[in-house]
Amino acid sequence: MTSPSKIVTMKEKEKNRTTYFREVQKELKKISWVSKKDLFMLTKVVLGATLICGLGIYVADVTVQNALQMVYKILHLVIG
């Protein structure tokens, strides 16, 4: 059986919800957001870094693939 102290009325739930969202709104106002200029610059940096890393992975993949194909061809010639 639930005790009377654990029963929460709808008004209390609504009050808790309202309080929560007000506190969230206050906290969001405290945040120092980046400017649009900085946001675009940082987005370009991230996209550039992603492109460079992707190209590096591609080059490494092609290099390993070609090396393995050469090893396979040499082994095929030696072993038959």
Rosetta silent file (secondary structure, phi, psi, omega in degrees, C-alpha in Angstrom):
SEQUENCE: MTSPSKIVTMKEKEKNRTTYFREVQKELKKISWVSKKDLFMLTKVVLGATLICGLGIYVADVTVQNALQMVYKILHLVIG
SCORE:     score description
SCORE:     0.000 S_00000001
   1 L     0.000  137.285 -179.069    0.000    0.000    0.000 S_00000001
   2 L   -81.702  143.701  179.359    1.337    3.444   -0.871 S_00000001
   3 L   -82.443  154.589 -179.115    1.825    5.952    1.862 S_00000001
   4 H   -60.032  -27.733 -178.655    0.090    9.339    1.627 S_00000001
   5 H   -71.532  -21.827 -178.761    3.455   11.115    1.409 S_00000001
   6 H   -87.637  -13.014 -179.571    4.287    9.308   -1.852 S_00000001
   7 L   -77.112  125.067 -178.650    1.105   10.319   -3.623 S_00000001
   8 L  -112.689  127.175 -178.941    1.786   13.216   -5.981 S_00000001
   9 L   -79.231  165.315  178.908   -1.110   15.269   -7.256 S_00000001
  10 H   -63.106  -36.191  179.260   -1.420   16.458  -10.825 S_00000001
  11 H   -64.227  -40.114  179.456   -0.859   20.058   -9.687 S_00000001
  12 H   -66.812  -39.332  177.571    2.435   19.086   -8.050 S_00000001
  13 H   -62.613  -44.116  179.758    3.525   17.250  -11.192 S_00000001
  14 H   -63.815  -40.865  178.905    2.666   20.278  -13.318 S_00000001
  15 H   -63.909  -42.560  178.575    4.527   22.545  -10.882 S_00000001
  16 H   -63.500  -41.708  179.773    7.589   20.278  -10.991 S_00000001
  17 H   -64.052  -45.377  179.824    7.514   20.209  -14.785 S_00000001
  18 H   -62.849  -44.068  178.482    7.184   23.997  -14.995 S_00000001
  19 H   -60.762  -43.424 -179.898   10.006   24.484  -12.499 S_00000001
  20 H   -58.676  -49.143 -177.347   12.220   22.100  -14.461 S_00000001
  21 H   -68.449  -32.463  175.675   11.714   23.929  -17.753 S_00000001
  22 H   -65.766  -41.085  178.861   12.275   27.334  -16.131 S_00000001
  23 H   -66.620  -38.279  176.840   15.556   26.091  -14.687 S_00000001
  24 H   -62.547  -43.335  179.357   16.581   24.703  -18.077 S_00000001
  25 H   -61.724  -42.051  177.937   15.809   28.055  -19.671 S_00000001
  26 H   -62.589  -42.618 -179.531   17.949   29.865  -17.055 S_00000001
  27 H   -65.956  -38.246  178.903   20.850   27.481  -17.635 S_00000001
  28 H   -64.692  -30.532  177.883   20.636   27.912  -21.424 S_00000001
  29 H   -71.008  -23.486 -179.210   20.959   31.670  -20.983 S_00000001
  30 H   -78.443  -17.136 -176.142   24.230   31.150  -19.086 S_00000001
  31 L   -73.670  137.433  175.017   25.873   29.362  -22.004 S_00000001
  32 L   -94.141  103.597 -177.186   28.253   31.384  -24.155 S_00000001
  33 L   -80.154  149.885  177.360   27.274   30.375  -27.674 S_00000001
  34 L   -75.910  155.027  179.006   29.714   30.700  -30.579 S_00000001
  35 L   -75.823  164.798  178.779   29.094   33.324  -33.223 S_00000001
  36 H   -62.101  -38.335  179.940   27.860   32.387  -36.691 S_00000001
  37 H   -61.113  -48.351  178.914   31.239   33.340  -38.135 S_00000001
  38 H   -64.345  -38.567  179.762   33.050   31.003  -35.744 S_00000001
  39 H   -60.952  -45.703  179.343   30.477   28.272  -36.339 S_00000001
  40 H   -65.936  -40.150  179.938   31.022   28.359  -40.103 S_00000001
  41 H   -63.766  -45.805 -179.251   34.806   28.455  -39.688 S_00000001
  42 H   -66.978  -33.666  176.270   34.789   25.473  -37.312 S_00000001
  43 H   -64.060  -41.820  177.611   32.429   23.578  -39.612 S_00000001
  44 H   -63.212  -39.809  178.722   34.882   24.090  -42.479 S_00000001
  45 H   -62.757  -44.907 -179.721   37.732   22.852  -40.268 S_00000001
  46 H   -64.130  -44.780  179.088   35.789   19.714  -39.350 S_00000001
  47 H   -63.744  -41.055  177.741   34.833   19.015  -42.972 S_00000001
  48 H   -63.550  -45.050  178.978   38.429   19.586  -44.104 S_00000001
  49 H   -63.452  -39.315  177.702   39.826   17.298  -41.414 S_00000001
  50 H   -63.232  -43.094  179.037   37.252   14.655  -42.308 S_00000001
  51 H   -63.732  -44.852 -179.684   38.201   14.869  -45.984 S_00000001
  52 H   -63.441  -44.284  178.433   41.928   14.631  -45.217 S_00000001
  53 H   -64.069  -40.826  177.975   41.423   11.635  -42.906 S_00000001
  54 H   -62.064  -43.430  178.026   39.200    9.960  -45.489 S_00000001
  55 H   -64.731  -39.188  177.277   41.801   10.442  -48.208 S_00000001
  56 H   -61.785  -43.392  177.900   44.502    9.095  -45.887 S_00000001
  57 H   -64.750  -40.156  178.879   42.466    5.976  -45.181 S_00000001
  58 H   -62.075  -46.500 -179.587   41.775    5.553  -48.905 S_00000001
  59 H   -62.621  -43.407  178.727   45.480    5.818  -49.786 S_00000001
  60 H   -62.667  -40.692  179.858   46.402    3.344  -47.036 S_00000001
  61 H   -63.916  -46.350 -179.688   43.707    0.930  -48.239 S_00000001
  62 H   -65.043  -40.291  178.972   44.835    1.075  -51.860 S_00000001
  63 H   -62.058  -47.663  179.816   48.487    0.663  -50.819 S_00000001
  64 H   -64.521  -40.964  179.439   47.759   -2.406  -48.683 S_00000001
  65 H   -61.191  -46.172  179.551   45.523   -3.864  -51.385 S_00000001
  66 H   -65.967  -39.535  178.338   48.246   -3.475  -54.048 S_00000001
  67 H   -62.727  -43.365  179.336   50.917   -4.879  -51.721 S_00000001
  68 H   -66.364  -36.654  177.170   48.785   -7.948  -50.990 S_00000001
  69 H   -65.278  -39.368  177.460   48.096   -8.469  -54.686 S_00000001
  70 H   -64.341  -43.677  178.280   51.850   -8.342  -55.395 S_00000001
  71 H   -60.890  -42.782  179.241   52.540  -10.848  -52.620 S_00000001
  72 H   -61.939  -44.340 -179.537   49.819  -13.116  -54.011 S_00000001
  73 H   -65.198  -41.933  178.261   51.276  -12.901  -57.550 S_00000001
  74 H   -62.926  -46.162  178.697   54.819  -13.620  -56.314 S_00000001
  75 H   -62.721  -37.692  179.638   53.623  -16.585  -54.265 S_00000001
  76 H   -65.775  -38.451  177.882   51.608  -17.839  -57.219 S_00000001
  77 H   -69.951  -40.816 -176.248   54.721  -17.673  -59.456 S_00000001
  78 H   -73.099  -48.168 -174.636   56.981  -19.339  -56.856 S_00000001
  79 H   -84.509  -36.250  177.050   54.593  -22.030  -55.648 S_00000001
  80 L   108.308    0.000    0.000   52.706  -22.488  -58.840 S_00000001
